[in-house]
């Protein structure tokens, strides 16, 4: 393999990641407003669990991994990682993504609102 072909492979793999845009300030602001529906049960402060686990650092985290929170067996057995896509699907319909979970929330139907919420959650680290 030549250096040129290796560079082409690296560029082909890295480019989609590099092209992933950071959430816009507008999306983050809208997401913070959408979070108000979550704030009843979820904190965004590190280590501060409520009725639900803290959402601080949730993006990229394994599901059911926040210390000190008692998760449902369905979520414990889900083997999910909270990617933006999985968060979107869970917020859209928690029971569809993880049947048997105990989160008392029926879902957020508006895809744009969910995308903004996920953009906001991505800033919490």
PEFENKA-V981742 format. One record per pair of residues at least 12 apart in sequence whose C-alpha atoms are under 7 Angstrom apart, sorted by the first residue. I is the first residue (numbers start at 0). J is the second residue. D is the distance in Angstrom with one decimal. If there is no record, write none. Layout:
i=(I:I)
j=(J:J)
d=(D:D)
This chain:
i=(22:26:26:27:27:27:29:30:30:30:30:30:30:31:31:33:33:34:41:41:42:43:48:52:52:55:55:56:56:57:58:58:58:58:58:59:59:59:60:60:61:61:61:62:62:62:62:62:63:71:71:73:73:73:73:74:74:77:83:86:87:87:87:90:90:91:91:91:92:92:93:93)
j=(118:115:118:115:118:119:115:112:115:116:117:118:119:116:119:112:116:116:53:54:54:55:68:65:68:123:124:123:124:81:81:82:83:120:121:80:81:82:80:81:79:80:81:74:78:79:80:81:75:100:101:97:98:99:100:97:100:97:117:117:113:114:117:106:107:106:107:108:105:106:105:106)
d=(5.4:4.8:6.3:6.0:5.4:4.5:5.7:6.8:4.1:3.7:6.9:6.4:4.9:6.5:5.8:6.5:5.8:6.2:5.4:6.4:6.2:4.7:6.8:6.6:6.0:5.3:6.2:5.4:4.7:6.5:5.3:5.7:6.6:6.7:5.8:6.1:5.2:5.4:5.6:5.5:6.0:4.2:6.0:6.7:6.9:5.3:5.4:6.2:5.4:5.8:6.1:6.5:6.8:5.5:5.2:6.5:5.9:6.7:6.2:6.9:6.0:6.9:6.9:5.4:5.9:4.6:4.8:5.7:6.2:4.6:6.8:6.4)
